[in-house]
């Protein structure tokens, strides 16, 4: 039976893999409408490739591993979901990032990473490929976002959406995950209310 997940089609509007991971739940604030997109290991691998966390060859290799060892595929899902909850709780839904709460996650990821030369600077990289690699790479992205911010972390103003994004607008006043989606819905509701 095919997965009911939309991991292959959900918009990647976060501006960072760590925020796109936070957005792998649709309609988070509405419990009876909440939609999970990381249901199966295949969903997670699809999302990882789309978000730039894995390349296709890495995803194919992990897919073969998960076919032989299903518990490792489940571990991938569990780690990504736990990390997603931490990003949501301590970054997106917080007045400011709770770096103390995030420190153990970052330290655990760095323990399994290598410092590598990259262009004119060094950077941490998760180079050993296993079921833990995607969560470690997303954690490194979270570390980079917190230590080298490029804009404020925003949340969609639609009360039923709540998706996260990096606001790089000049005035730092972006309101919607997508102006064409939640923004248009809001404008449509306003127009309907006025016309009544």
N, C-alpha and C positions, 0 to 999 in steps of 0.2 A: 504494500500500500504506500503510495507516495506521501511524503511529508506535507503537513498542512502549513509549514513555515513559509514566510515570505523573505527568508534570508537572501535569496537571489535577487530580490527586487526592491527591498526597502531603500529609501533614499539615504545616501551617506552625506548628511548635512552638518555633521559635527565640526568638521575642519581638522579633526585629530582622530586617530583610531580609538583612543581611550574614551572620547565622547561619543563616537559612533557606537562603541560597545554599550555605553549607557543607553543608547537609543535602540537597542535590540529588543526592547519592549515597546509596543505601541499602546497608546491610550492608558498609560500607567496610572493616572489619577482616577480612572473610572473602573472600579473593580469588576463590574459585570461585562465590560467591553475589553478589558486588558488582553493583549495579544502577545504571546511569547514567540520569538523567532529563533531561539536556539534550542530546538527540540531534540534533534538527533546529531550525532557527530558529523554527518554530511552537511547539515545546515551550518554548523560551526565552521567547517572547512570552507564552504562556499563563502560565508561572510568574511573569513580571514583573507581569502584571496582578493575579494572585492575591496576590502579595507587596506590592502597592502601589508598585512601582517605576515602572510606567507606568499611565496610564489607558487605557481601551479605545480611545478615539479615537487616541491615540498609537500603540498597538499596531497598529491597523488601518492607519495611515499607514505604519508601518515594514514591515508585511506586504506592502503594495503595492510599496514600495521593493525589498524582497528578491525579489519575483517578477520585477521588471525587472533586478535586479542581484544574482544569487545569491551572489556572492563577499562582498557586504556582510552577508548573513545568516550566512555562515560566520564572518566577522570577529566578529559578535556572540557566537556560541557560543565561539569561541576566547578572547575577552576575559573572558567570564564564567567559563569553566573555569579560566583562569589566575588570576583573582581569587579564585575559590573555593579553589584550592590554596594561595594565599598566606594567606587567612583561616584555613584549616585548619592550615597549618604554623606560622604565626607568632602565632596567637591561641588557637585551640581546643586544639591538641595541644602547646601550650607551657606551661611552668610559669607564665609571665606573658607578656603581649603583648610581642613584639619590635618596639618602635616604630621602631627604627633601620631594620629590614628593611622596614617598612611605609611609611616616609617617602617613598620615591620614588613609590610608587603614589598616595599622597595628594597630593603636590605635582603630579604629572601631571594628576590629576583637577581640582584647584583651578585649574590654568592655563586650563582650558576652562570654568570656572564663573563665575558672577556673584554678588556679594554683594548680597542683596536684603533690604528691610525685611520683617519678618514679626512681626505682633502687637507686642510690646514689645521685640523684639530683632531683630538682623540675622542672616541665615543664608545660607550658600552654596547655590546652586542650579544644576543643570545644565539650562539652558533651551533650548539648541539641540538639536533632535531629529535624531539620526542613529543609526547602529549602535553608537556609543560611549556614548550616553546612559545605557543601563541600568547598565553597569559603573561609570560615573562617579557615578551616584546611589547605587549600593550602596557605593561607596568613601566617599561623603559620610556615609552611615549608619554605616559603620565608624568614621570619624573622630568622629562624634557619640558613638558607644558608648564609644570610648576616652577622650574628653575629658569626657563627662558620664555616667559609669557609673550604672546603676540597680540593679545587683546583680552577683553574681559570675558569671563565665562557666563554665557546667558542661557536663559531658559525660555522656551516658547510661551508667549502670553496667552495662548489658548488654554483655558483651564482644563480641557479634556486631553491635551496633548502633552505638554511638559518636556518635549525633546530638548536636548542640550546642544550648544554650539559655541564656538569661539567668535565673539563679536569683534570683527576687525573694521567695522564701519568707522568713518572719520569721527562722527559724533558719539560713537559708542552707545547708540540708541536703538540697535536692531531689536525688534519685538517678536518676530516670527521665525519658526524653524524654516519656513518657506513662505514667502509673500504670495506665491501662486497657489499655495494650498491653505494653510491655516489663516494667512492674511486675507485671502479672498473669501473664505468662509466667514470671517469676522465682518468684513465689509458687506457681505450679503445679508448677514443678520441685522446689521445696522440699517441697511437700506429697507429691509422688510419691516423693521420696527418703525422707521420714519413713515413708510407708506401706509401703515395702519393708522 
